[in-house]
Amino acid sequence: MRKKKQFPILENVTIADVAAEGKALARVDDMVVFTQYAVPGDVVDIQVTKKKKNYCEGRVTQFHKYGEERCEAVCSHYGVCGGCKWQILPYEAQLRYKQKQVEDALRRLGHIELPEISPIKGSAKRYFYRNKLEFTFSNKKWIPFSDMESGVVPETMNGVGFHIPGMFDKVLDIDKCWLQEDISNQIRNEIRDYALRHGLTFFDLRNQEGFLRTLMIRTTSTGEVMAVMVFYHEDKEAREALLAHVAERFPQITSLLYVINGKCNDTITDQEIHLYKGSEAIYEEMEGLRFKIGPKSFYQTNSEQAYELYKVARKFAALSGEELVYDLYTGTGTIANFVSRQARQVIGIEYVPEAIEDAKENSRINGIGNTLFYAGDMKNILTDSFIQEHGRPDVIITDPPRAGMHEDVVKVILNTAPNRIVYVSCNPATQARDLQLMDEKYRVEAVQPVDMFPHTHHVENVVLLTLRR
């Protein structure tokens, strides 16, 4: 066997800044060093785990001094779970670094003229802000290094929670997650305890065997709760006993569903959903509009902050009621329906057919008659012939995935030349790339970052572009 290369330990390293993807950054001689779970001002020892020509990565092995900005993490799973890595930063500092992340991406990668960037809109809720979480059952739960070193032997290796970063078959058993309302913790923990009492088998991700596979919990600001229990195989007696227990224990659940998923992956988008009790969907409300959310639906996971995001997009669109609006990557048509009352017509395009059906249903529920929705690959749907058939848009709102827009889509937008483009992005780096492609024809008029995910490095950014005259 090839002997594993031994990397050095860097001692008494001072963390200098926050880098991309929320990593902590330091400099040792001429080498840039990246690590995790540290903040500017911390003095640490770092075990190098990867070394390249101009940079290296490593993990902190010891803290000699804490930076002045550091605060205590509220979650007992911090540092192991892999989520909410910025809990050790005060929220005001988190917003400052997110603002800097947006500005650095647009200026350093975009190389375009920019107006003054507006101060980031912080989230009113800093904990319990998510409306959706997914948990995995595993018969090989993760044992913390501290427990292994001290010889602590767990009573069971079964657990339900989140995947350990970089280890697909290891799951951290979660006691309390601070991301979703506490009903989520109660449901998850009760199902785990019931399963342990009744000897139900937890999934073996490596060998693909076991009974309990995953659990999805969705909540709404209106108080509705959806629970989707996913089993690897059918066992009617065990399944019905578990679901009956959950229904009796939690009358708050308004939609209790289940799936039998015997595939090699956890996705349920191609699986049949079965209703056990309650409604097939739950509903979110926003400005008097109702949005149907099924088990396969996409909806922004921070409902309250999504409202702030959409208000920014609508403000930038500056609609008078006479405009034709194209809403690209429309998802379930949330933005399209949200702005429809201020537009002559809104046309939404989305890759996922089920999402388009949800978008149409959301228009129907709200009595909206000036929307049209089309499903298909954006670069194949949004063509010059599509524009000729449906009309040249006055405004385009685009909210692409993290990878940004395909170059062909950008070309069609430039050929179409709408007066205004509102670009909503969850990745300022790819947004900067696309803005550079459009710079010849469009000027950036306004930039508004929005924090959707406190305690993470993720940030949304809304940019208004206007046609150069």
C-alpha positions as CSV (number, residue, x, y, z in Angstrom):
1,M,0.0,0.0,0.0
2,R,1.2,3.5,-0.8
3,K,2.2,5.3,2.4
4,K,0.0,8.3,3.2
5,K,1.9,11.6,2.9
6,Q,2.3,13.3,6.2
7,F,1.6,17.1,6.3
8,P,2.9,19.5,8.9
9,I,1.1,21.2,11.8
10,L,1.2,25.0,11.5
11,E,1.5,26.5,15.0
12,N,0.3,29.8,16.4
13,V,-1.5,30.9,13.2
14,T,-3.6,34.0,13.3
15,I,-6.9,33.9,11.4
16,A,-7.0,37.0,9.2
17,D,-10.2,37.0,7.3
18,V,-13.3,35.1,6.0
19,A,-13.0,33.6,2.6
20,A,-15.3,32.1,0.0
21,E,-17.7,29.4,1.1
22,G,-17.4,30.6,4.7
23,K,-13.9,29.3,5.2
24,A,-11.5,31.0,7.6
25,L,-8.3,32.4,5.9
26,A,-4.8,32.9,7.3
27,R,-1.3,33.5,5.8
28,V,1.8,31.7,6.7
29,D,4.9,33.1,5.0
30,D,3.8,33.2,1.3
31,M,1.2,30.5,1.7
32,V,-2.6,31.1,2.0
33,V,-4.2,28.7,4.5
34,F,-7.9,27.8,4.6
35,T,-9.6,26.1,7.6
36,Q,-13.1,25.8,9.2
37,Y,-14.7,26.7,12.5
38,A,-12.5,29.7,13.2
39,V,-13.0,33.4,13.0
40,P,-10.7,36.4,12.5
41,G,-8.5,37.0,15.5
42,D,-8.4,33.4,16.6
43,V,-4.8,32.1,17.1
44,V,-4.7,28.4,16.3
45,D,-2.7,25.3,15.4
46,I,-3.7,23.9,12.0
47,Q,-3.1,20.3,10.8
48,V,-2.5,20.6,7.1
49,T,-4.7,18.1,5.2
50,K,-4.2,19.2,1.6
51,K,-1.3,21.2,0.1
52,K,-1.1,22.9,-3.3
53,K,1.5,25.2,-4.8
54,N,0.0,28.5,-3.5
55,Y,-2.4,27.4,-0.8
56,C,-3.2,24.7,1.7
57,E,-6.2,23.4,3.6
58,G,-6.3,22.0,7.1
59,R,-8.3,21.6,10.4
60,V,-7.8,23.4,13.6
61,T,-6.3,21.1,16.3
62,Q,-5.9,23.7,19.1
63,F,-7.0,27.2,20.0
64,H,-4.4,29.4,21.7
65,K,-6.5,32.5,21.7
66,Y,-10.0,33.5,20.7
67,G,-10.7,36.5,18.5
68,E,-12.7,39.4,19.9
69,E,-15.6,38.8,17.5
70,R,-16.1,35.1,18.5
71,C,-19.3,34.2,20.4
72,E,-20.7,30.9,21.7
73,A,-22.6,28.6,19.4
74,V,-26.1,27.8,20.7
75,C,-26.3,24.3,19.0
76,S,-24.8,21.3,20.9
77,H,-24.0,19.7,17.5
78,Y,-21.9,22.7,16.3
79,G,-18.6,21.7,14.8
80,V,-19.7,18.1,14.0
81,C,-23.0,18.6,12.0
82,G,-21.3,20.7,9.3
83,G,-24.2,23.2,9.1
84,C,-24.6,26.7,10.5
85,K,-20.8,27.1,10.6
86,W,-21.1,30.9,11.4
87,Q,-22.8,30.4,14.7
88,I,-19.6,31.5,16.4
89,L,-19.9,34.9,14.7
90,P,-22.4,37.6,16.0
91,Y,-25.1,38.1,13.5
92,E,-24.0,41.7,12.8
93,A,-20.6,40.3,11.8
94,Q,-22.2,37.6,9.6
95,L,-24.0,40.3,7.7
96,R,-20.8,42.3,7.3
97,Y,-19.0,39.4,5.8
98,K,-21.9,38.5,3.5
99,Q,-22.0,42.1,2.3
100,K,-18.3,41.8,1.6
101,Q,-18.7,38.5,-0.2
102,V,-21.2,40.1,-2.6
103,E,-19.1,43.2,-3.2
104,D,-15.9,41.1,-3.8
105,A,-17.6,38.8,-6.2
106,L,-19.2,41.6,-8.3
107,R,-16.1,43.8,-8.4
108,R,-13.3,41.1,-8.6
109,L,-15.1,38.7,-10.9
110,G,-17.5,40.9,-12.8
111,H,-15.1,43.8,-13.6
112,I,-18.1,46.0,-14.4
113,E,-19.1,49.5,-13.3
114,L,-21.3,49.3,-10.2
115,P,-23.5,51.7,-8.2
116,E,-23.2,51.9,-4.4
117,I,-24.3,48.5,-3.1
118,S,-27.2,48.7,-0.7
119,P,-26.8,47.4,2.9
120,I,-27.8,43.8,3.2
121,K,-31.3,43.0,4.5
122,G,-30.9,40.9,7.6
123,S,-33.4,38.1,8.6
124,A,-35.8,39.0,11.4
125,K,-35.6,35.3,12.5
126,R,-32.1,34.1,13.2
127,Y,-33.1,30.6,14.4
128,F,-36.1,28.4,13.6
129,Y,-36.4,30.1,10.2
130,R,-36.5,27.1,7.8
131,N,-39.8,25.7,6.6
132,K,-38.3,22.4,5.4
133,L,-35.7,19.9,6.7
134,E,-34.8,16.4,5.6
135,F,-33.4,13.7,7.9
136,T,-31.7,10.4,7.2
137,F,-32.0,7.2,9.2
138,S,-28.8,5.2,9.5
139,N,-27.6,2.1,11.4
140,K,-24.1,3.6,11.4
141,K,-24.4,6.9,13.3
142,W,-21.4,9.1,13.6
143,I,-19.4,8.8,16.9
144,P,-17.6,12.0,17.9
145,F,-13.8,11.8,18.1
146,S,-14.0,12.8,21.8
147,D,-16.2,9.8,22.6
148,M,-14.0,7.4,20.7
149,E,-10.9,8.7,22.5
150,S,-12.5,8.4,25.9
151,G,-13.9,4.9,25.2
152,V,-17.6,5.8,25.4
153,V,-19.7,3.0,23.9
154,P,-23.1,4.1,22.5
155,E,-26.2,2.1,23.5
156,T,-27.2,1.9,19.8
157,M,-25.6,2.6,16.4
158,N,-29.0,3.7,15.0
159,G,-29.6,7.4,14.5
160,V,-31.5,9.9,12.5
161,G,-30.2,13.3,11.5
162,F,-27.8,14.9,9.0
163,H,-25.0,13.4,6.9
164,I,-21.5,14.1,8.1
165,P,-19.7,16.2,5.5
166,G,-17.7,14.1,3.1
167,M,-19.0,10.8,4.5
168,F,-22.1,9.6,2.6
169,D,-22.8,6.6,4.9
170,K,-22.4,8.4,8.3
171,V,-25.2,10.3,9.9
172,L,-25.0,12.5,13.0
173,D,-27.9,11.7,15.4
174,I,-29.6,15.0,16.0
175,D,-31.2,15.8,19.4
176,K,-32.2,19.5,18.7
177,C,-31.8,21.4,15.5
178,W,-32.2,25.2,15.7
179,L,-33.2,25.6,12.1
180,Q,-36.9,24.6,12.1
181,E,-39.7,25.1,14.6
182,D,-39.5,22.7,17.6
183,I,-42.4,20.6,16.3
184,S,-39.8,19.3,13.8
185,N,-37.5,18.1,16.7
186,Q,-40.4,16.5,18.5
187,I,-41.6,14.5,15.5
188,R,-38.1,13.3,14.5
189,N,-37.1,12.3,18.1
190,E,-40.4,10.6,18.7
191,I,-40.1,8.5,15.5
192,R,-36.5,7.5,16.4
193,D,-37.6,6.5,20.0
194,Y,-40.6,4.5,18.7
195,A,-38.4,2.7,16.1
196,L,-35.8,1.8,18.8
197,R,-38.6,0.6,21.2
198,H,-40.2,-1.6,18.5
199,G,-37.0,-2.9,16.8
200,L,-37.5,-1.2,13.4
201,T,-34.4,-1.4,11.3
202,F,-32.6,1.8,10.3
203,F,-31.2,2.1,6.8
204,D,-27.7,0.9,5.9
205,L,-26.6,3.4,3.3
206,R,-23.6,1.3,2.2
207,N,-25.3,-2.1,1.8
208,Q,-28.8,-0.6,0.8
209,E,-30.9,-2.5,3.4
210,G,-33.2,-1.6,6.3
211,F,-36.7,-0.3,6.8
212,L,-36.6,3.4,7.8
213,R,-34.9,5.6,5.2
214,T,-35.7,9.3,5.4
215,L,-38.0,11.8,6.9
216,M,-39.1,15.2,5.5
217,I,-40.8,17.8,7.6
218,R,-42.3,21.0,6.2
219,T,-44.0,23.8,8.1
220,T,-45.8,27.0,7.1
221,S,-46.3,30.4,8.7
222,T,-50.0,29.6,8.8
223,G,-49.3,26.7,11.3
224,E,-49.6,23.7,8.9
225,V,-47.3,20.8,9.2
226,M,-46.4,18.1,6.6
227,A,-44.4,14.9,7.5
228,V,-43.3,12.6,4.7
229,M,-42.0,9.2,6.0
230,V,-39.9,7.3,3.4
231,F,-39.5,3.5,3.8
232,Y,-37.0,1.4,1.8
233,H,-39.4,-1.5,1.4
234,E,-43.1,-2.2,2.3
235,D,-44.0,-3.8,5.6
236,K,-47.6,-2.9,5.9
237,E,-48.1,-3.9,9.6
238,A,-45.0,-2.0,10.8
239,R,-45.6,1.0,8.5
240,E,-49.2,1.5,9.6
241,A,-48.4,1.0,13.2
242,L,-45.7,3.7,13.0
243,L,-47.8,6.2,11.0
244,A,-50.8,5.6,13.4
245,H,-48.6,6.4,16.4
246,V,-47.3,9.6,14.7
247,A,-50.8,10.7,13.8
248,E,-52.1,10.1,17.3
249,R,-49.0,11.7,19.0
250,F,-49.0,14.8,16.8
251,P,-52.5,16.1,15.8
252,Q,-50.7,19.2,14.6
253,I,-49.6,17.3,11.5
254,T,-52.1,18.4,8.8
255,S,-50.5,16.3,6.0
256,L,-49.1,12.8,6.8
257,L,-47.7,11.1,3.8
258,Y,-45.4,8.1,3.0
259,V,-43.2,6.8,0.2
260,I,-41.8,3.3,-0.5
261,N,-38.4,4.1,-2.2
262,G,-36.3,1.0,-3.1
263,K,-34.0,3.0,-5.4
264,C,-30.3,3.5,-4.7
265,N,-30.7,7.2,-4.1
266,D,-32.9,9.1,-1.7
267,T,-34.7,11.4,-4.1
268,I,-38.5,11.0,-4.2
269,T,-39.3,13.3,-7.1
270,D,-39.8,10.2,-9.3
271,Q,-41.7,8.2,-6.6
272,E,-45.4,7.8,-5.8
273,I,-46.5,9.7,-2.8
274,H,-49.2,8.0,-0.6
275,L,-51.5,9.9,1.7
276,Y,-52.0,8.4,5.1
277,K,-53.9,11.1,6.8
278,G,-54.9,14.8,6.3
279,S,-54.4,16.8,3.1
280,E,-52.1,16.1,0.2
281,A,-50.6,19.5,0.5
282,I,-50.1,22.4,2.8
283,Y,-50.5,26.1,2.0
284,E,-48.3,29.2,2.6
285,E,-49.6,32.7,2.5
286,M,-48.0,35.9,1.3
287,E,-49.7,39.3,0.8
288,G,-53.1,37.6,0.7
289,L,-51.9,35.0,-1.9
290,R,-52.0,31.3,-1.1
291,F,-49.3,29.0,-2.4
292,K,-49.8,25.2,-2.5
293,I,-46.8,23.2,-1.3
294,G,-46.8,19.5,-2.0
295,P,-44.1,17.0,-1.0
296,K,-42.3,17.5,-4.3
297,S,-42.7,21.3,-4.5
298,F,-39.9,23.8,-4.4
299,Y,-40.5,26.8,-2.1
300,Q,-38.0,29.2,-0.6
301,T,-37.0,27.6,2.7
302,N,-37.1,30.9,4.7
303,S,-40.7,32.0,4.1
304,E,-40.6,35.3,5.9
305,Q,-37.3,36.4,4.3
306,A,-38.6,35.1,0.9
307,Y,-41.3,37.8,1.2
308,E,-38.6,40.4,1.7
309,L,-36.7,39.1,-1.3
310,Y,-39.7,39.1,-3.6
311,K,-40.5,42.7,-2.5
312,V,-37.1,43.7,-3.7
313,A,-37.5,42.0,-7.0
314,R,-40.9,43.6,-7.5
315,K,-39.6,47.0,-6.6
316,F,-36.7,46.7,-9.1
317,A,-39.2,45.6,-11.8
318,A,-41.0,48.9,-11.4
319,L,-44.2,47.6,-13.0
320,S,-47.1,49.9,-13.9
321,G,-49.6,47.3,-15.0
322,E,-48.8,47.5,-18.7
323,E,-45.7,45.3,-18.9
324,L,-45.2,41.8,-20.4
325,V,-42.9,40.0,-17.8
326,Y,-40.9,36.8,-18.4
327,D,-40.1,35.0,-15.1
328,L,-37.2,32.6,-15.9
329,Y,-36.6,29.6,-13.6
330,T,-40.0,30.3,-12.2
331,G,-40.1,27.2,-10.0
332,T,-43.7,26.9,-8.6
333,G,-44.4,30.3,-10.0
334,T,-44.1,32.2,-6.7
335,I,-42.5,35.3,-8.1
336,A,-44.7,35.2,-11.2
337,N,-47.9,35.1,-9.2
338,F,-46.5,37.6,-6.7
339,V,-45.9,40.3,-9.4
340,S,-48.9,39.4,-11.6
341,R,-51.2,42.0,-10.1
342,Q,-48.8,44.7,-11.3
343,A,-48.3,43.4,-14.8
344,R,-50.3,42.9,-18.0
345,Q,-49.1,39.3,-18.4
346,V,-46.4,37.1,-16.8
347,I,-44.9,34.1,-18.6
348,G,-43.0,31.6,-16.4
349,I,-40.5,29.0,-17.6
350,E,-39.1,26.2,-15.5
351,Y,-37.3,22.9,-16.1
352,V,-39.3,20.7,-13.7
353,P,-42.8,19.8,-15.1
354,E,-44.3,19.1,-11.6
355,A,-43.2,22.6,-10.5
356,I,-45.0,24.1,-13.5
357,E,-48.2,22.2,-12.6
358,D,-47.9,23.7,-9.1
359,A,-47.4,27.2,-10.6
360,K,-50.6,26.8,-12.7
361,E,-52.5,25.5,-9.6
362,N,-51.2,28.5,-7.6
363,S,-52.6,30.9,-10.2
364,R,-55.9,29.1,-10.2
365,I,-56.2,29.1,-6.4
366,N,-55.6,32.8,-6.3
367,G,-57.9,33.7,-9.3
368,I,-55.0,34.9,-11.4
369,G,-55.7,34.9,-15.1
370,N,-52.8,36.7,-16.6
371,T,-50.1,34.0,-16.2
372,L,-48.8,31.4,-18.6
373,F,-46.3,28.7,-17.7
374,Y,-44.0,26.4,-19.8
375,A,-41.9,23.4,-18.8
376,G,-38.6,22.5,-20.4
377,D,-34.9,23.2,-20.5
378,M,-34.5,27.0,-20.4
379,K,-32.1,27.1,-23.4
380,N,-34.5,25.1,-25.4
381,I,-37.7,26.9,-24.5
382,L,-36.4,30.5,-24.4
383,T,-35.6,30.9,-28.1
384,D,-36.0,33.7,-30.7
385,S,-39.1,31.9,-32.0
386,F,-40.6,31.7,-28.5
387,I,-40.1,35.5,-28.2
388,Q,-41.8,36.0,-31.6
389,E,-44.7,33.9,-30.6
390,H,-45.3,35.3,-27.1
391,G,-44.0,38.9,-27.5
392,R,-40.9,40.8,-26.5
393,P,-40.9,41.2,-22.7
394,D,-40.6,44.6,-21.2
395,V,-39.1,43.1,-18.0
396,I,-37.3,39.8,-17.4
397,I,-37.0,38.4,-13.9
398,T,-34.5,35.6,-13.6
399,D,-33.7,33.4,-10.6
400,P,-31.4,30.7,-11.9
401,P,-29.8,27.8,-9.9
402,R,-26.3,28.2,-8.4
403,A,-24.6,27.5,-11.7
404,G,-26.1,30.7,-13.1
405,M,-27.6,31.1,-16.6
406,H,-26.5,29.1,-19.7
407,E,-24.6,31.2,-22.2
408,D,-27.3,30.5,-24.8
409,V,-30.0,31.9,-22.4
410,V,-27.9,35.1,-21.9
411,K,-27.6,35.5,-25.7
412,V,-31.4,35.2,-26.2
413,I,-31.9,37.8,-23.4
414,L,-29.5,40.2,-25.1
415,N,-31.2,39.7,-28.5
416,T,-34.6,40.3,-26.9
417,A,-33.4,43.4,-25.1
418,P,-36.0,44.0,-22.4
419,N,-35.9,47.4,-20.8
420,R,-35.2,46.0,-17.4
421,I,-33.7,42.8,-16.0
422,V,-34.1,41.8,-12.4
423,Y,-31.5,39.1,-11.6
424,V,-32.0,37.2,-8.4
425,S,-29.1,34.9,-7.4
426,C,-28.0,32.5,-4.7
427,N,-24.4,32.6,-5.9
428,P,-22.8,36.0,-6.4
429,A,-19.9,34.5,-8.2
430,T,-21.9,33.1,-11.1
431,Q,-24.1,36.1,-11.1
432,A,-21.0,38.3,-11.6
433,R,-20.0,36.2,-14.6
434,D,-23.4,36.6,-16.2
435,L,-23.4,40.3,-15.5
436,Q,-20.1,40.7,-17.3
437,L,-21.7,38.9,-20.3
438,M,-24.5,41.4,-20.3
439,D,-22.4,44.5,-19.6
440,E,-22.1,45.6,-23.2
441,K,-25.9,46.2,-23.4
442,Y,-26.9,46.6,-19.8
443,R,-25.9,48.9,-16.9
444,V,-26.2,47.7,-13.3
445,E,-28.5,50.3,-11.6
446,A,-29.0,48.7,-8.2
447,V,-27.7,45.9,-6.0
448,Q,-29.5,44.6,-2.9
449,P,-28.1,41.6,-0.9
450,V,-30.6,39.7,1.2
451,D,-29.7,37.2,4.0
452,M,-31.9,34.1,3.7
453,F,-29.8,31.8,5.8
454,P,-28.4,33.1,9.1
455,H,-25.4,31.3,10.5
456,T,-24.3,30.1,7.1
457,H,-22.2,31.8,4.4
458,H,-25.0,31.7,1.8
459,V,-26.4,34.9,0.6
460,E,-29.0,36.0,-2.0
461,N,-28.4,39.0,-4.2
462,V,-30.8,41.0,-6.4
463,V,-29.4,43.1,-9.2
464,L,-31.3,45.6,-11.4
465,L,-30.0,46.0,-15.0
466,T,-31.3,48.6,-17.4
467,L,-30.8,48.8,-21.1
468,R,-28.1,51.2,-22.2
469,R,-29.4,53.9,-24.5
